[in-house]
Amino acid sequence: MSLKNIQEDVDKWISQWKVGYFEPFEALACMMEETGEVSREINHMFGPKKKKSTEEKKDLADELADTIFTICCIANPLGIDLDEAWKRMLDKFNTRDKERLERK
């Protein structure tokens, strides 16, 4: 599935609600919240802070997917094509950073 397909799925879901997309700053707050949930799960899995026995079990994959959804909620109303942005990002890494790390 391409990022464009994901963006379309998000748009279809958002379009069914009166409220629609949040303003960019509100969407940013949502993204930070989702990022915090990813951080919390990684900390529980690999860090020193283990989950309390009373805490709900969450799936890291689900938390990452929530973050992708929220990123689309920022990109879509601003007309950002994440497929194109992804290509530019890869090009940047493949040119600017091509000698940055030791290859296998």
C-alpha positions in Angstrom: 0.0 0.0 0.0 1.4 3.4 -0.9 1.3 6.5 1.2 -1.2 7.9 -1.3 -3.5 5.0 -0.6 -3.1 5.5 3.2 -3.8 9.3 2.8 -7.0 8.4 0.8 -8.1 6.0 3.5 -7.7 8.6 6.1 -9.5 11.2 4.0 -12.4 8.8 3.5 -12.7 8.3 7.2 -12.3 11.9 8.2 -14.8 13.0 5.5 -17.7 11.3 7.2 -17.6 13.6 10.2 -18.8 17.1 10.5 -15.8 18.3 12.4 -13.4 17.2 9.6 -9.7 17.7 9.9 -8.4 19.6 12.9 -6.4 22.8 12.4 -2.7 22.1 11.9 -1.7 23.1 15.4 -4.4 20.8 16.9 -3.3 18.0 14.7 0.3 18.5 15.8 -0.9 18.1 19.4 -2.5 14.9 18.5 0.6 13.7 16.7 2.7 14.5 19.8 0.2 12.5 21.9 0.5 9.5 19.6 4.3 9.8 19.5 4.3 9.8 23.3 2.3 6.5 23.3 4.9 5.0 20.9 7.6 6.2 23.3 5.8 4.7 26.3 5.5 1.3 24.6 9.1 1.2 23.6 10.1 2.2 27.1 8.0 -0.6 28.5 9.5 -3.1 26.1 13.1 -2.1 26.1 13.7 0.6 28.7 13.9 0.6 32.4 10.3 1.6 33.0 8.2 -1.6 32.9 4.5 -1.6 32.6 2.4 -1.7 35.8 0.3 -4.8 36.2 -2.8 -2.6 36.2 -1.9 -1.0 32.8 -3.6 -2.0 29.6 -1.5 -4.1 27.2 -1.0 -2.2 23.9 0.6 -3.2 20.7 3.5 -1.1 19.4 2.4 -1.7 15.8 -1.0 -0.3 16.6 0.6 2.8 18.2 2.9 3.3 15.2 -0.2 3.0 12.9 -1.9 5.7 15.0 1.0 8.0 14.4 0.9 7.4 10.6 -2.9 8.2 10.7 -2.2 11.4 12.5 0.6 12.4 10.1 -1.9 12.0 7.3 -4.3 14.2 9.2 -1.7 17.0 9.0 -0.6 16.3 5.4 -4.1 15.9 3.8 -5.7 19.3 4.5 -2.4 21.0 3.6 -2.2 19.3 0.2 1.0 17.4 1.0 1.7 14.4 -1.1 3.5 12.0 1.2 4.6 9.8 -1.6 6.5 12.7 -3.2 7.8 13.8 0.1 9.1 10.3 0.8 10.9 10.2 -2.6 12.6 13.5 -1.8 13.6 12.3 1.6 15.1 9.1 0.2 17.0 11.1 -2.5 18.4 13.3 0.2 19.6 10.3 2.2 21.0 8.6 -0.8 23.0 11.7 -1.9 23.8 13.8 1.2 24.3 10.8 3.6 25.6 8.2 1.2 29.0 8.0 3.0 27.7 8.8 6.5 27.6 5.2 7.8 29.7 2.2 7.4 28.2 -0.2 4.8 27.8 -3.9 5.3 
